[in-house]
Amino acid sequence: MIPVEILLETDRLTLRPLLDSDAEAVLGLQDDPEVMRYLDPSPLERFYTGGFYAAIEKEPGRFVGWFALEPKGEDEYEIGWRLYRWAWGSGYATEGSLALLHMGFTDLGASRVYAETMAVNTRSRRVMEKIGLRHVRTLFVDWPDPLPGSDQGEVEYALTRVEYLGQPA
Ligand SMILES: CC(C)(COP(=O)(O)OP(=O)(O)OC[C@H]1O[C@@H](n2cnc3c(N)ncnc32)[C@H](O)[C@@H]1OP(=O)(O)O)[C@@H](O)C(=O)NCCC(=O)NCCS
């Protein structure tokens, strides 16, 4: 688990571990069908398992959403993001995830960081591309209750430490 004292700052955002007091804001994201268009809702506990960070706008201090850098096996992390719709389109996802990616490869010594989404989630795929992840594969899953667009499959994007830093762990 990532130590709580780690706190990232970007030009416009502060990223910090989720607090109990963020619960309403975290669940509130799931109330917007557009935010959840390519996602199934999760119970609140899911976000408090380590690796989830609140993103706060430095000015005026609003909760923008969350970023995740979840440990998935030895030296491997999954990066993800979910922002309130009012915050979309101004580069916040790219800004926050670039900082998190850097932390993963430097402070945490990750050897690989990957991201997954539905193939039709073009916004999220664009963020993956902008932070330097590369498309690794498209997989097709038999979901019991598939979301519209699932027939196009799920995509995995990834970046290795060697690719990112130009040197092995
Ligand atoms: C995905 C998400 C985090 C992106 O947040 P954001 O702050 O708007 O992202 P950014 O502004 O950094 O970048 C978005 C990019 O997608 C592009 N984009 C926006 N709408 C698009 C669309 N309909 N199709 C393709 N690209 C699109 C933007 O132009 C931008 O790229 P550019 O800088 O090259 O122009 C946000 O839309 C979100 O929270 N979505 C709901 C949750 C979700 O789907 N999470 C991912 C699940 S794995």
The ligand as an ORCA input file, in Angstrom:
! r2SCAN-3c Opt
* xyz 0 1
  C     -11.984      9.850    -19.208
  C     -11.937     11.152    -18.402
  C     -11.225     10.924    -17.090
  C     -11.193     12.197    -19.254
  O     -11.068     13.377    -18.473
  P     -10.608     14.773    -19.105
  O     -10.100     15.625    -17.989
  O     -11.694     15.306    -19.959
  O      -9.387     14.334    -20.014
  P      -8.378     15.298    -20.748
  O      -8.986     16.653    -20.899
  O      -7.053     15.197    -20.061
  O      -8.228     14.589    -22.167
  C      -9.346     14.130    -22.870
  C      -8.938     13.909    -24.310
  O      -9.964     13.223    -24.972
  C     -10.392     13.996    -26.100
  N     -11.816     13.775    -26.258
  C     -12.821     14.408    -25.645
  N     -13.987     13.915    -26.090
  C     -13.691     12.954    -26.980
  C     -14.461     12.080    -27.781
  N     -15.786     12.067    -27.727
  N     -13.802     11.232    -28.586
  C     -12.467     11.212    -28.637
  N     -11.681     12.006    -27.895
  C     -12.300     12.869    -27.083
  C     -10.075     15.406    -25.719
  O     -10.031     16.215    -26.882
  C      -8.730     15.207    -25.059
  O      -7.707     14.977    -26.010
  P      -6.828     16.192    -26.639
  O      -6.126     16.861    -25.474
  O      -5.900     15.514    -27.557
  O      -7.769     17.133    -27.300
  C     -13.356     11.667    -18.095
  O     -14.044     11.831    -19.308
  C     -14.138     10.735    -17.185
  O     -14.044     10.815    -15.970
  N     -14.965      9.860    -17.801
  C     -15.850      8.971    -17.053
  C     -15.109      7.897    -16.297
  C     -14.336      6.986    -17.206
  O     -14.778      6.619    -18.287
  N     -13.155      6.615    -16.709
  C     -12.297      5.688    -17.405
  C     -12.794      4.330    -17.268
  S     -11.498      3.171    -17.534
*
